[in-house]
Amino acid sequence: MHRIVIIGGGIAGITAGIFAQKNGFNSVILEKHHTMGGECTGWDRQGYHIDGCIHWLIGTREGTPINGLWKNVGALDGVDIVEPESFMAVEYEGTTVHFYRDLERLKSSWVEISPEDKDAIEEFCRDIKTLQSFEMPVGKPADMMNIFEKARLMLSMKDAGMIMQKYGKRSLNEYANNFKHPALRETLASFSPEGFSASSIFFALAGFTKGQAGIPAGGSRAMALRMAERYLSLGGTIQTSSEVVEVNIRGKEVKSVTCKDGRTVEGDFFIAACDADSVYRGLLKGQYPDQAFEMRFNNPEEYPLASNIYIGIGYAGTLEEIPRTLKFQAGSFKINEAPIKYLQMTHYGYEPDFAPKGHTAITFAINQFQRDLDFWEELEKDRKAYKEEKARIGAEVIRAMETRFPRMQGKLKLLDVATPRTYERYCNAYRGAFMAFWPTMQGKELNHTGKIKGLNNMVLSGQWLMPPGGLPPALITGKDSIMRLCKKLKRPFVK
Ligand SMILES: Cc1cc2nc3c(=O)[nH]c(=O)nc-3n(C[C@H](O)[C@H](O)[C@H](O)COP(=O)(O)OP(=O)(O)OC[C@H]3O[C@@H](n4cnc5c(N)ncnc54)[C@H](O)[C@@H]3O)c2cc1C
């Protein structure tokens, strides 16, 4: 029986493991951390649970191909899906703009805010509606399709193609200027960072408004652990606290990998289901470079990466009347000299196990980009200054919350502040990136097979193969790695 060694126990690695077992391989997952899930995780602090990932999961709509795939790997079996009526609310100078799940409601609420933007709002909603026909293809990777399958795929993507043509090369900022009302303009412009393609908002809202982007009850860690259970139930082996530090190569074949504690694990095939940079430049020491990735890593303007400052807060009270995700104006505080205009808070009032009774867990995500990542890298060298900066940011967020919600005064507790360095430390994530290259107007699409030129039996898998990344690309690429291997070995693929 062929043995597959999978490096990384995130969503891609676990998915690859599940399909490896289903297809008669003997597999082992080596995971650096003491728990499974990679960036799809959560952690406990002072009686609260901080969910560290899912704000929305593409694939929660029953009967769709991607929903079937999530169920196949045990992620959604028997799990309730939380579908907030408002995906996000944005406050701007006294006006609250909602991204309602019900598209008609979204439209009428926006027209109520700004009747003079009626035409622009109608076009916005019409294009979202058109894009609702788009379903993420999960069957076969394009490189395994025959000409008829490719034609069918192209046809199924025609609405997505139309939206990309219309908005792909426009920035969200520029698109927002179609709207006259400052609150609508600001809501749209602040959806993604400056310079990012306007198409992203249409894909997000098309998914949300057709019920394809809900939240699995129990959160991110629970979902990842369900998948790990499914893998174990199929006979797979998990070795946590097993960071791979060396790949042992003879000729064009990888023979084994060595873990940090000196253990060597042999295999016939190797799937690196982890960060692309840590594979190409780290484990493979730059000896098997990949042009597509090199070009992107060396051009962060066109291929930006985003990380987060992720803040967990416990509130001694309940928040049912506040939308699950709310963006509000932050007042005046700065991080790395850059003013933070908005704070985006997500609360978990619907999760009874995330906080003590009568309390609520809250998270804040503050995106960090290139210049911030340099700042954190430098700051972390002085551990005291790094800790102080984290504490300062936490205190600023609490201050902003107390200003916005005076009733919260004295009832907020800082639980945790994670920085881009935290993601690097725990997940080996290049520059703390939580997704792959973000869509900009200049950036070219990447659809990588994971093949590592010069090596016959090792491939890359995971979100980096399908920018902008996220959980569905991790799931799909994990499965695709095994599909390609089955093809190589001339075996039918078992779903
Ligand atoms: C705050 C936050 C919010 C997010 N929100 C969403 C969301 O709402 N929806 C969505 O779709 N996505 C979201 N994401 C993104 C999503 O979490 C990632 O896209 C996805 O988890 C990536 O999965 P992966 O398996 O490709 O990689 P990872 O999760 O990075 O998994 C790689 C694994 O490999 C391990 N590893 C690395 N190097 C080694 C080594 N040398 N040896 C052994 N193990 C190693 C790591 O520890 C890790 O467990 C969010 C991420 C964050 C951080």
The ligand as an SDF file (V2000), in Angstrom:
LIG
                    3D

 53 58  0  0  0  0  0  0  0  0999 V2000
   -8.9430   35.6690   11.3930 C   0  0  0  0  0  0  0  0  0  0  0  0
   -9.2310   34.8220   10.1850 C   0  0  0  0  0  0  0  0  0  0  0  0
  -10.4890   34.8420    9.6250 C   0  0  0  0  0  0  0  0  0  0  0  0
  -10.7650   34.0510    8.5070 C   0  0  0  0  0  0  0  0  0  0  0  0
  -12.0370   34.0400    8.0230 N   0  0  0  0  0  0  0  0  0  0  0  0
  -12.3510   33.2290    6.9940 C   0  0  0  0  0  0  0  0  0  0  0  0
  -13.6970   33.1180    6.5570 C   0  0  0  0  0  0  0  0  0  0  0  0
  -14.6100   33.7280    7.1250 O   0  0  0  0  0  0  0  0  0  0  0  0
  -13.9660   32.3060    5.5010 N   0  0  0  0  0  0  0  0  0  0  0  0
  -12.9800   31.6110    4.8400 C   0  0  0  0  0  0  0  0  0  0  0  0
  -13.2850   30.8960    3.8760 O   0  0  0  0  0  0  0  0  0  0  0  0
  -11.6900   31.6860    5.2550 N   0  0  0  0  0  0  0  0  0  0  0  0
  -11.3540   32.4670    6.3090 C   0  0  0  0  0  0  0  0  0  0  0  0
  -10.0630   32.5380    6.7490 N   0  0  0  0  0  0  0  0  0  0  0  0
   -9.0180   31.8840    5.9600 C   0  0  0  0  0  0  0  0  0  0  0  0
   -8.8890   30.3830    6.2700 C   0  0  0  0  0  0  0  0  0  0  0  0
   -8.6980   30.1910    7.6260 O   0  0  0  0  0  0  0  0  0  0  0  0
   -7.7010   29.8240    5.5020 C   0  0  0  0  0  0  0  0  0  0  0  0
   -7.8450   30.1560    4.1480 O   0  0  0  0  0  0  0  0  0  0  0  0
   -7.6110   28.3000    5.5900 C   0  0  0  0  0  0  0  0  0  0  0  0
   -7.7660   27.8680    6.9030 O   0  0  0  0  0  0  0  0  0  0  0  0
   -6.2920   27.8330    4.9930 C   0  0  0  0  0  0  0  0  0  0  0  0
   -6.2100   26.4360    5.0650 O   0  0  0  0  0  0  0  0  0  0  0  0
   -4.9280   25.6440    4.5840 P   0  0  0  0  0  0  0  0  0  0  0  0
   -5.1090   24.2400    4.9960 O   0  0  0  0  0  0  0  0  0  0  0  0
   -4.6890   25.9340    3.1540 O   0  0  0  0  0  0  0  0  0  0  0  0
   -3.6920   26.3040    5.3490 O   0  0  0  0  0  0  0  0  0  0  0  0
   -3.3660   26.5000    6.9700 P   0  0  0  0  0  0  0  0  0  0  0  0
   -4.6060   26.6820    7.6900 O   0  0  0  0  0  0  0  0  0  0  0  0
   -2.3180   27.5000    6.9690 O   0  0  0  0  0  0  0  0  0  0  0  0
   -2.7950   25.0750    7.3190 O   0  0  0  0  0  0  0  0  0  0  0  0
   -1.4520   24.7460    7.1910 C   0  0  0  0  0  0  0  0  0  0  0  0
   -1.0780   23.8720    8.3540 C   0  0  0  0  0  0  0  0  0  0  0  0
    0.2450   23.4140    8.1700 O   0  0  0  0  0  0  0  0  0  0  0  0
    0.9430   23.4820    9.4050 C   0  0  0  0  0  0  0  0  0  0  0  0
    2.3550   23.5880    9.0630 N   0  0  0  0  0  0  0  0  0  0  0  0
    2.9860   24.6130    8.4520 C   0  0  0  0  0  0  0  0  0  0  0  0
    4.2810   24.3190    8.2530 N   0  0  0  0  0  0  0  0  0  0  0  0
    4.4650   23.0770    8.7520 C   0  0  0  0  0  0  0  0  0  0  0  0
    5.5820   22.2190    8.8530 C   0  0  0  0  0  0  0  0  0  0  0  0
    6.7810   22.5880    8.3880 N   0  0  0  0  0  0  0  0  0  0  0  0
    5.4250   21.0160    9.4400 N   0  0  0  0  0  0  0  0  0  0  0  0
    4.2150   20.6220    9.9050 C   0  0  0  0  0  0  0  0  0  0  0  0
    3.1220   21.4060    9.8440 N   0  0  0  0  0  0  0  0  0  0  0  0
    3.2460   22.6080    9.2720 C   0  0  0  0  0  0  0  0  0  0  0  0
    0.3780   24.7080   10.0730 C   0  0  0  0  0  0  0  0  0  0  0  0
    0.5900   24.6710   11.4620 O   0  0  0  0  0  0  0  0  0  0  0  0
   -1.0950   24.5980    9.6900 C   0  0  0  0  0  0  0  0  0  0  0  0
   -1.8020   23.8130   10.6050 O   0  0  0  0  0  0  0  0  0  0  0  0
   -9.7570   33.2750    7.8960 C   0  0  0  0  0  0  0  0  0  0  0  0
   -8.4910   33.2330    8.4790 C   0  0  0  0  0  0  0  0  0  0  0  0
   -8.2170   33.9980    9.6160 C   0  0  0  0  0  0  0  0  0  0  0  0
   -6.8710   33.9020   10.2360 C   0  0  0  0  0  0  0  0  0  0  0  0
  1  2  1  0
  2  3  1  0
  2 52  2  0
  3  4  2  0
  4  5  1  0
  4 50  1  0
  5  6  2  0
  6  7  1  0
  6 13  1  0
  7  8  2  0
  7  9  1  0
  9 10  1  0
 10 11  2  0
 10 12  1  0
 12 13  2  0
 13 14  1  0
 14 15  1  0
 14 50  1  0
 15 16  1  0
 16 17  1  0
 16 18  1  0
 18 19  1  0
 18 20  1  0
 20 21  1  0
 20 22  1  0
 22 23  1  0
 23 24  1  0
 24 25  2  0
 24 26  1  0
 24 27  1  0
 27 28  1  0
 28 29  2  0
 28 30  1  0
 28 31  1  0
 31 32  1  0
 32 33  1  0
 33 34  1  0
 33 48  1  0
 34 35  1  0
 35 36  1  0
 35 46  1  0
 36 37  1  0
 36 45  1  0
 37 38  2  0
 38 39  1  0
 39 40  1  0
 39 45  2  0
 40 41  1  0
 40 42  2  0
 42 43  1  0
 43 44  2  0
 44 45  1  0
 46 47  1  0
 46 48  1  0
 48 49  1  0
 50 51  2  0
 51 52  1  0
 52 53  1  0
M  END
$$$$
